[in-house]
Amino acid sequence: MATREKRLAEFNGNGDPLPDQLVELLCEDHSGTYQLPFACRMIDGEWRNAQSDGVVEATVVGWRLPRR
């Protein structure tokens, strides 16, 4: 299992992404860290699911550009 520090190092987006830029999010809860299974965008200061436009209701601890 990856450590929290290792996962955070992989999601090293600084600041906010460009408007409408698709990114992968790393979130955290009482069980640990996890990557959301869908792309997201930062819109008006809120993280949103890129497909449904729903607000991400999780604690986001990092982001990165999608891996190919």
Secondary structure, 3 states (H helix, E strand, C coil): CCCHHHHHHHCCCCCCCCCCCCEEEEEEECCEEEECCCCEEEECCEEEECCCCCECCCEEEEEECCCC
